[in-house]
Amino acid sequence: MRPSKLVPLAAATLVAALAAFPLSVARADDAGDHADARPAAHAVHDLWVTVQQLAGGDSAAQHPARPAPQAVPAGGPTVNLSDLSHPPDIDAKLHAIARLPAGAVRLTVPNGQARLGDYSIGSEQTSTGDLLVLHGNADVFGTLRGNLVAYDGDVTVHSGGVVTGDVLAIGGLVHDQGEVDGEVRTLSAATPARTAAPPLSAGALVARNAAGVVGVVLTLLALGFGLVLFGRPSLEIVSDTVSHSFARAFVTGLIGQILLLPTFGMLVVGLVLSVAGILLLPFAVAVYALLVVVGVVGGALAVAYAMGETYTRRRLARGAMGSPNGYRYLVVGLAGPVAIWLAWALFGWVPIAGDLIRGAAILVTWLIATAGFGAALLSRAGARESFAGRIIPPEALTDEYLWATPQFGVPAVRRPGKR
């Protein structure tokens, strides 16, 4: 709201409040009941709150309107306010009650009362028993002999007010300007609703699982195509290491997984013990995590590349149409593990078969990742060819030497020995 409009509106509100205040006091005096009468300081406080809401403009719309002040009928659940030492327990009890409509709230407070909306204790009033205020502010100008709890509201003990017990504000603040004999506690916010999500149907579960599998496959394909495009020599060395030294690669990957945490601990301790290492610790941790991820993911892609190359070359040697290329090797190699995960996505909702398929998919994925990680370690991420079988002459790695093709009249020959 613009300041030019705020000043006339605040002035009009002030005039209306000052005109209405004497009438309210006169009516309370005529009736002889001072329980609901408020002193001038409280009226000014309400006026200031109103002016702040007007000044906030649209911000007032963000807060729901307080329910009309009313007493909560007895009945329903019982909330004992005699012990306020465990605010979360009281919050959990009041959360479900506070979600009900104003007309449906029923609550029993032993040796006390419950109020809905703003509530105040007049300066000449003495209230005996515990007091609970839901969705409203509690203002104490007089004396309250008991504990006071405000849920979704503030507690203000004004000057001259006395609370002989404890004070607790859940989702609000406590303004202690008077005298509180007990302890003052606050709980920042009410406990969020813990409603159980409805179970998904078989079709929704299949769609969710299939979408997850497709997302992971697309990510792996993007990473694999990047490796083929920019790091094909290293990728081929790692894949050849898997093909020619699978057992050694698997054992190396298994040992590497066991030593990941000890190696990380030694790295952190070594950097902490040095003065310059402390400054490099965040970068070292980030680089170590990146290397582990690259080793595992890159090694798994290398295993898929090796499987795709083996299958494709055998088909080409038997006369199948097509051309050998790294992208095709990668797609064909990933088809096998992905098929198992797709089977889990389709039948994962079946009670026993779904668990068995998921276990098989996890086992196959772990085997591939372990062998690939070990091959990456043996080959130094594709920089070492000792375990890649590259000592065989290049002419001996052709399809005619590796796999016989009798349909074209090429006789089966023995693979040449080492040079």
C-alpha positions as CSV (number, residue, x, y, z in Angstrom):
1,M,0.0,0.0,0.0
2,R,1.3,3.4,-0.9
3,P,2.2,5.8,2.0
4,S,-0.2,8.5,0.6
5,K,-3.1,6.1,1.2
6,L,-1.8,4.7,4.5
7,V,-1.9,8.0,6.4
8,P,-5.6,8.8,5.8
9,L,-6.6,5.2,6.4
10,A,-4.6,5.0,9.7
11,A,-6.1,8.3,10.8
12,A,-9.7,7.1,10.1
13,T,-8.9,3.9,12.0
14,L,-7.6,5.8,15.0
15,V,-10.7,8.0,15.1
16,A,-13.0,5.0,14.9
17,A,-11.1,3.1,17.6
18,L,-11.1,6.1,20.0
19,A,-14.8,6.6,19.4
20,A,-15.6,3.0,20.0
21,F,-13.4,2.5,23.1
22,P,-15.4,4.7,25.6
23,L,-18.6,3.0,24.4
24,S,-17.2,-0.5,25.2
25,V,-15.9,0.6,28.6
26,A,-19.3,2.2,29.4
27,R,-21.2,-0.9,28.4
28,A,-18.9,-3.1,30.5
29,D,-19.3,-0.8,33.5
30,D,-23.1,-0.8,33.1
31,A,-23.2,-4.6,33.0
32,G,-21.0,-4.8,36.1
33,D,-18.8,-7.5,34.3
34,H,-15.2,-6.6,34.0
35,A,-14.0,-10.0,32.7
36,D,-14.0,-8.9,29.0
37,A,-13.2,-5.2,29.5
38,R,-9.7,-4.2,28.4
39,P,-7.6,-1.3,29.6
40,A,-6.6,1.5,27.4
41,A,-3.1,0.0,26.9
42,H,-4.7,-3.1,25.4
43,A,-6.9,-1.1,23.1
44,V,-3.9,0.8,21.8
45,H,-2.1,-2.5,21.2
46,D,-5.0,-3.8,19.1
47,L,-5.0,-0.5,17.2
48,W,-1.3,-0.7,16.5
49,V,-1.7,-4.3,15.2
50,T,-4.5,-3.1,12.9
51,V,-2.4,-0.3,11.5
52,Q,0.5,-2.8,10.9
53,Q,-1.8,-5.1,9.0
54,L,-3.1,-2.2,6.9
55,A,0.5,-1.1,6.2
56,G,1.5,-4.7,5.1
57,G,-1.0,-4.5,2.2
58,D,-1.2,-7.8,0.6
59,S,0.9,-9.5,3.3
60,A,-2.2,-9.8,5.5
61,A,-3.7,-12.1,2.9
62,Q,-0.9,-14.5,3.5
63,H,-2.1,-15.3,7.1
64,P,-5.4,-17.0,7.5
65,A,-8.1,-15.2,9.5
66,R,-8.3,-16.0,13.2
67,P,-11.4,-17.8,14.3
68,A,-13.9,-15.9,16.4
69,P,-13.0,-16.0,20.1
70,Q,-15.0,-18.7,21.7
71,A,-14.8,-21.4,24.4
72,V,-14.0,-24.9,23.3
73,P,-16.6,-27.4,24.4
74,A,-15.5,-30.2,26.6
75,G,-15.3,-33.7,25.1
76,G,-13.2,-35.4,22.6
77,P,-9.5,-36.1,23.4
78,T,-8.0,-35.1,26.7
79,V,-4.9,-32.9,26.8
80,N,-3.2,-32.6,30.2
81,L,-1.3,-29.3,30.6
82,S,0.0,-30.0,34.1
83,D,3.5,-30.9,32.8
84,L,5.0,-28.7,30.0
85,S,8.5,-30.1,30.1
86,H,8.0,-32.0,26.8
87,P,6.7,-29.5,24.2
88,P,6.9,-31.9,21.2
89,D,4.5,-34.3,22.9
90,I,1.9,-31.6,23.5
91,D,2.4,-30.4,19.9
92,A,1.7,-33.9,18.6
93,K,-1.5,-34.1,20.6
94,L,-2.8,-30.7,19.5
95,H,-1.8,-31.0,15.9
96,A,-4.7,-33.2,14.8
97,I,-7.2,-31.2,16.9
98,A,-6.1,-27.9,15.5
99,R,-6.7,-29.1,11.9
100,L,-10.5,-29.5,12.6
101,P,-13.0,-26.7,11.7
102,A,-13.8,-24.3,14.5
103,G,-17.2,-25.7,15.0
104,A,-16.0,-29.3,15.3
105,V,-13.3,-28.7,17.9
106,R,-13.9,-30.7,21.1
107,L,-11.3,-30.8,23.8
108,T,-11.0,-31.6,27.5
109,V,-8.3,-29.9,29.6
110,P,-8.2,-31.4,33.1
111,N,-8.3,-28.7,35.8
112,G,-8.5,-26.0,33.1
113,Q,-10.1,-24.7,30.0
114,A,-9.5,-24.4,26.3
115,R,-10.2,-21.3,24.1
116,L,-10.4,-20.8,20.4
117,G,-9.2,-17.6,18.9
118,D,-7.7,-14.6,20.8
119,Y,-8.2,-14.6,24.5
120,S,-7.2,-12.2,27.3
121,I,-7.4,-12.1,31.0
122,G,-8.4,-8.6,32.3
123,S,-6.3,-6.6,34.7
124,E,-8.8,-7.2,37.5
125,Q,-9.5,-10.8,36.6
126,T,-8.0,-13.9,38.3
127,S,-8.3,-17.2,36.4
128,T,-7.6,-20.5,38.2
129,G,-6.6,-23.6,36.3
130,D,-4.5,-24.4,33.1
131,L,-5.4,-22.4,30.0
132,L,-5.1,-23.5,26.3
133,V,-5.5,-21.1,23.5
134,L,-5.8,-22.5,19.9
135,H,-5.2,-20.3,16.8
136,G,-5.0,-17.1,18.8
137,N,-2.9,-14.9,20.9
138,A,-3.1,-15.1,24.7
139,D,-2.8,-11.7,26.6
140,V,-2.5,-11.8,30.3
141,F,-3.2,-8.5,32.1
142,G,-4.4,-10.1,35.4
143,T,-3.5,-13.3,37.1
144,L,-3.5,-16.9,35.9
145,R,-3.0,-19.6,38.5
146,G,-1.9,-22.4,36.3
147,N,0.0,-23.2,33.1
148,L,-0.6,-21.4,29.8
149,V,-0.2,-22.9,26.3
150,A,-0.8,-21.1,23.0
151,Y,-1.0,-23.1,19.8
152,D,-0.4,-21.1,16.6
153,G,-0.3,-17.8,18.5
154,D,1.8,-15.6,20.8
155,V,1.7,-15.3,24.6
156,T,2.0,-11.8,26.0
157,V,2.3,-11.3,29.8
158,H,1.7,-7.6,30.1
159,S,3.1,-5.4,32.8
160,G,1.2,-6.2,36.0
161,G,0.2,-9.7,34.7
162,V,1.1,-12.8,36.6
163,V,1.3,-16.4,35.6
164,T,2.0,-18.7,38.5
165,G,2.8,-21.8,36.2
166,D,4.8,-22.4,33.0
167,V,4.2,-20.8,29.7
168,L,4.5,-22.5,26.3
169,A,4.0,-21.0,22.8
170,I,3.8,-23.5,19.9
171,G,4.2,-21.8,16.6
172,G,4.5,-18.4,18.3
173,L,6.5,-16.3,20.7
174,V,6.4,-15.4,24.4
175,H,6.6,-11.7,25.4
176,D,7.3,-11.7,29.1
177,Q,6.7,-8.1,30.3
178,G,5.1,-9.1,33.6
179,E,5.8,-12.0,36.1
180,V,6.1,-15.7,35.2
181,D,6.8,-17.9,38.1
182,G,7.5,-21.1,36.0
183,E,9.6,-21.8,32.9
184,V,9.0,-20.1,29.5
185,R,9.3,-22.3,26.5
186,T,8.7,-21.9,22.8
187,L,8.4,-24.4,19.9
188,S,9.2,-22.8,16.6
189,A,6.5,-24.5,14.5
190,A,3.7,-27.0,14.7
191,T,4.5,-30.6,13.7
192,P,3.8,-31.1,10.0
193,A,1.0,-33.4,9.0
194,R,2.2,-37.0,8.9
195,T,-0.4,-38.4,6.6
196,A,0.5,-41.7,4.9
197,A,0.6,-41.4,1.1
198,P,-2.0,-43.6,-0.6
199,P,-0.5,-46.8,-2.1
200,L,0.1,-46.6,-5.9
201,S,-1.7,-48.8,-8.3
202,A,0.1,-51.4,-10.3
203,G,0.0,-49.2,-13.4
204,A,1.3,-46.1,-11.6
205,L,4.1,-48.1,-10.0
206,V,5.1,-49.6,-13.4
207,A,5.1,-46.1,-15.0
208,R,7.2,-44.6,-12.1
209,N,9.8,-47.4,-12.2
210,A,10.0,-47.4,-16.0
211,A,10.5,-43.6,-16.0
212,G,13.4,-44.0,-13.5
213,V,15.1,-46.7,-15.5
214,V,14.8,-44.7,-18.7
215,G,16.2,-41.6,-17.0
216,V,19.3,-43.6,-15.8
217,V,19.8,-45.2,-19.2
218,L,19.7,-41.9,-21.0
219,T,22.2,-40.4,-18.6
220,L,24.5,-43.4,-19.1
221,L,24.2,-43.1,-22.9
222,A,25.1,-39.4,-22.8
223,L,28.1,-40.1,-20.7
224,G,29.1,-43.1,-22.8
225,F,28.8,-41.2,-26.1
226,G,31.0,-38.5,-24.6
227,L,33.7,-41.1,-23.7
228,V,33.5,-42.6,-27.2
229,L,33.8,-39.1,-28.8
230,F,36.5,-37.6,-26.6
231,G,38.3,-40.5,-24.9
232,R,37.9,-43.5,-27.1
233,P,41.5,-44.8,-26.8
234,S,41.4,-44.9,-23.0
235,L,37.9,-46.5,-23.1
236,E,39.1,-49.2,-25.4
237,I,42.1,-50.0,-23.2
238,V,39.9,-50.4,-20.2
239,S,37.4,-52.5,-22.1
240,D,40.2,-54.7,-23.4
241,T,41.4,-55.1,-19.9
242,V,38.0,-56.4,-18.9
243,S,37.9,-58.8,-21.9
244,H,41.4,-60.3,-21.3
245,S,41.7,-60.1,-17.5
246,F,38.2,-60.2,-16.2
247,A,39.0,-62.3,-13.1
248,R,41.9,-60.0,-12.1
249,A,39.8,-56.9,-12.8
250,F,37.0,-58.2,-10.6
251,V,39.3,-59.0,-7.7
252,T,41.0,-55.7,-8.0
253,G,37.7,-53.9,-8.0
254,L,36.5,-55.8,-5.0
255,I,39.7,-54.9,-3.1
256,G,39.4,-51.3,-4.3
257,Q,35.9,-51.0,-2.9
258,I,37.1,-52.3,0.5
259,L,39.9,-49.8,0.6
260,L,37.9,-46.8,-0.4
261,L,37.1,-45.6,3.1
262,P,40.5,-46.3,4.6
263,T,42.2,-44.5,1.8
264,F,39.9,-41.5,2.3
265,G,40.6,-41.5,6.0
266,M,44.3,-41.6,5.4
267,L,44.0,-38.7,2.9
268,V,42.0,-36.6,5.4
269,V,44.4,-37.3,8.3
270,G,47.5,-36.6,6.2
271,L,46.1,-33.2,5.1
272,V,44.9,-32.2,8.5
273,L,48.3,-32.8,10.1
274,S,50.0,-30.4,7.7
275,V,49.5,-26.6,7.7
276,A,49.0,-26.2,4.0
277,G,46.9,-29.4,3.8
278,I,44.1,-28.0,5.8
279,L,43.5,-25.4,3.1
280,L,43.5,-28.0,0.4
281,L,41.2,-30.4,2.3
282,P,37.9,-29.3,0.7
283,F,39.4,-29.6,-2.8
284,A,41.1,-32.9,-2.0
285,V,37.8,-34.4,-0.8
286,A,35.9,-33.1,-3.9
287,V,38.6,-34.5,-6.2
288,Y,38.7,-37.9,-4.4
289,A,34.9,-38.2,-4.7
290,L,35.0,-37.2,-8.4
291,L,37.7,-39.8,-9.1
292,V,35.7,-42.6,-7.4
293,V,32.6,-41.7,-9.4
294,V,34.5,-41.5,-12.7
295,G,36.2,-44.8,-12.0
296,V,33.0,-46.7,-11.2
297,V,30.8,-45.1,-13.9
298,G,33.6,-45.1,-16.5
299,G,34.5,-48.7,-15.7
300,A,30.9,-49.9,-16.0
301,L,30.6,-48.2,-19.3
302,A,33.8,-49.9,-20.4
303,V,32.4,-53.3,-19.5
304,A,29.3,-52.5,-21.5
305,Y,31.5,-51.4,-24.4
306,A,33.4,-54.7,-24.2
307,M,30.2,-56.8,-24.1
308,G,28.8,-54.8,-27.0
309,E,32.0,-55.2,-29.1
310,T,32.2,-58.9,-28.5
311,Y,28.5,-59.5,-29.5
312,T,28.7,-57.2,-32.5
313,R,31.9,-58.6,-33.9
314,R,30.5,-62.1,-33.7
315,R,27.4,-61.2,-35.5
316,L,29.4,-59.4,-38.2
317,A,31.7,-62.4,-38.6
318,R,28.6,-64.5,-39.2
319,G,27.4,-62.2,-42.0
320,A,25.1,-59.8,-40.2
321,M,24.7,-56.4,-41.8
322,G,26.1,-53.3,-40.2
323,S,29.4,-51.6,-39.4
324,P,31.4,-51.8,-36.2
325,N,31.6,-48.5,-34.3
326,G,32.0,-47.5,-30.6
327,Y,28.5,-46.0,-30.3
328,R,26.9,-49.3,-31.4
329,Y,29.1,-51.3,-29.0
330,L,27.9,-49.1,-26.1
331,V,24.2,-49.3,-27.0
332,V,24.3,-53.1,-27.5
333,G,26.3,-53.6,-24.3
334,L,23.9,-51.6,-22.2
335,A,20.9,-53.5,-23.6
336,G,21.5,-56.6,-21.4
337,P,21.6,-54.9,-17.9
338,V,18.8,-52.5,-19.0
339,A,16.6,-55.5,-20.0
340,I,16.8,-56.8,-16.4
341,W,15.9,-53.5,-14.9
342,L,13.0,-53.1,-17.4
343,A,11.8,-56.5,-16.3
344,W,11.8,-55.3,-12.7
345,A,10.0,-52.1,-13.7
346,L,7.2,-54.2,-15.4
347,F,6.9,-56.9,-12.7
348,G,8.3,-55.2,-9.6
349,W,4.8,-54.9,-8.1
350,V,4.5,-58.8,-8.0
351,P,5.1,-59.8,-4.3
352,I,7.9,-62.4,-4.8
353,A,8.9,-62.2,-8.4
354,G,9.5,-58.5,-8.2
355,D,11.9,-58.9,-5.3
356,L,13.8,-61.7,-7.1
357,I,14.1,-59.7,-10.3
358,R,15.3,-56.6,-8.4
359,G,17.9,-58.7,-6.6
360,A,19.1,-60.1,-9.8
361,A,19.3,-56.6,-11.4
362,I,21.3,-55.3,-8.4
363,L,23.7,-58.3,-8.5
364,V,24.4,-57.9,-12.2
365,T,24.9,-54.1,-11.8
366,W,27.3,-54.7,-8.9
367,L,29.3,-57.2,-10.9
368,I,29.6,-54.9,-13.9
369,A,30.6,-51.9,-11.7
370,T,33.1,-53.9,-9.7
371,A,34.8,-55.4,-12.8
372,G,34.8,-52.0,-14.5
373,F,36.3,-50.3,-11.4
374,G,39.0,-52.9,-11.2
375,A,39.8,-52.6,-14.9
376,A,40.1,-48.8,-14.5
377,L,42.5,-49.3,-11.6
378,L,44.6,-51.9,-13.4
379,S,44.9,-49.9,-16.6
380,R,45.4,-46.6,-14.7
381,A,42.2,-45.2,-16.3
382,G,43.3,-46.3,-19.8
383,A,47.0,-45.3,-19.6
384,R,48.5,-48.8,-19.0
385,E,48.1,-51.6,-21.6
386,S,49.8,-54.4,-19.7
387,F,46.5,-56.2,-18.9
388,A,44.7,-55.2,-22.1
389,G,46.0,-58.0,-24.4
390,R,47.7,-55.5,-26.7
391,I,50.8,-57.7,-27.0
392,I,48.8,-59.7,-29.6
393,P,49.6,-58.5,-33.2
394,P,46.9,-56.2,-34.6
395,E,46.4,-58.5,-37.6
396,A,45.5,-61.3,-35.2
397,L,42.6,-59.4,-33.7
398,T,40.5,-59.5,-36.9
399,D,37.1,-61.2,-37.0
400,E,38.5,-64.0,-39.3
401,Y,41.1,-65.0,-36.7
402,L,38.9,-64.5,-33.6
403,W,35.8,-66.3,-34.9
404,A,35.5,-68.7,-37.7
405,T,33.0,-68.0,-40.5
406,P,32.5,-71.3,-42.5
407,Q,29.5,-69.9,-44.4
408,F,32.0,-67.8,-46.4
409,G,34.4,-70.6,-47.0
410,V,37.0,-69.3,-44.5
411,P,38.4,-72.3,-42.6
412,A,38.8,-72.1,-38.9
413,V,42.4,-71.3,-38.0
414,R,44.4,-71.3,-34.8
415,R,45.1,-67.9,-33.2
416,P,48.7,-66.9,-33.8
417,G,51.1,-67.1,-30.8
418,K,52.9,-64.2,-29.2
419,R,55.6,-62.4,-31.0
